[in-house]
């Protein structure tokens, strides 16, 4: 192919960054690289599927909402487009502490695709191209990409964000056929090209529930799920009031449903061994749930409309790969779905992805400079995880080409940092899903303060405008000023405050008390004490929220910040790229093999590798200290 480079590749087909895939990872990667001044091209098999949501019509959720707000804080586009197209929004886990509060919004999936396509088409430096990339070849100064028509493109850097398209295979019972998600064409041949480059591939699987016609659903048998009022937006830039436009509904499976599945489990491709790929543990199919959790009498199912101008309703929680006639029987055994009319049946899809331990924290392949991986290609599950990686890969491809320092986020800075660190140091043997429990410092990594943590980085990189940064600085000033003011406010005993404390079952203040001490009481908070704080200024809702958290959890935040300082000491102890682990006397054989394979960037990463013990880390530290001397 290289012999014909000069004949086939014209200046028009010569790019700085090429992105393969137009899903959530590809969109963020292409947008970021182009906005950072790189001539960028994004290839997608179907332009009408840019930013598609084949799995469910929602963005956010537990821990995923954190990722969306972090993407926005860094200057990504998912959050603002989600705000534009949401049709219902809820804050999850409000009965728990602020560390796990997570936004989740139902999205009009057709409108989201339209908005995303328009966003990318309107981005300077970005070419959006409907084409299937068949081959990637390493060449001097970059890569050659061959598309399905035989045309060649040259790019200095490439980001692979192929989602579930690579050698995609759809399975519905005994029916198996090559396909991408939502009936799109699969990507054929590119897997072999990637393997020829030396990339180790894995086979994963995901699935989706059936979609049913809204007019065939009896909502009177279901409980209503209303959205929040007022709505908290995903994007820190969104200033207009958002509104809920639809209602979701909740129903349940029952013993009859479970019996149908048990009687037909022999026809499940999952249990018959037909499915080769490994599926997501935290989003199992309904047949898997029934068999694994035999003691559970029922499972939740959410009816989620897929948009304002469609009758399709997504049955959240009923993912399956059973034969279609079994799916229909299962549906019609459920309260409110007795007459359900299926518009799209559920299916499982298998696809190729890479072993992410081949990547650096910048999401660049260690052995193939300027080649990056992002999204489900890196073994993850979910739109939000994909978009976060796409943003980081797009930023880093641009930074490297411009000779600037690449962006790496550590575990104490962002959920994005946790996500990438887990992937590159531990790898994954199933589609990786972000969970709040994966973050050691989750009280510091709340979704409300994502801008405080990451917007300065986004501004330094060049994705946050000076105007937006000035607004950010003003907000932080308001927060800090109010926290300081509250610490100086004291309350004296008075009949109204005594009555209020009695009502809240809170101890009375006989000799007065500091406002900040009252806020720290479990039964009280910043907002409820407002009537007794006569000098309190009028502040925006997001400012009040963060002030309340910073005061109430001051002790916990301080303790976790101290833990971060200890963590950073190991993160800052870099390991030379050319280190020869065979020379590190005292390392166990398993540790030496794992360190040689994964090539951690610092001592902290080394300690998180499975098979590397604290004793091995101590040996490594002694060796590094000796080398430094």
Beta strands, then each sheet from edge to edge (+ up, - down):
strand 1: 14-20
strand 2: 40-44
strand 3: 58-60
strand 4: 86-92
strand 5: 102-107
strand 6: 126-130
strand 7: 133-139
strand 8: 142-147
strand 9: 152-160
strand 10: 169-172
strand 11: 175-178
strand 12: 201-208
strand 13: 211-213
strand 14: 223-225
strand 15: 248-252
strand 16: 300-305
strand 17: 312-316
strand 18: 342-344
strand 19: 347-354
strand 20: 371-373
strand 21: 490-491
strand 22: 513-514
sheet 1: 6+ 2+ 1+ 9+ 8- 7+
sheet 2: 6+ 2+ 1+ 9+ 20+
sheet 3: 3+ 5- 4+
sheet 4: 11+ 10- 19+ 12-
sheet 5: 14+ 15- 16+ 17- 13+ 18-
sheet 6: 21+ 22-
end
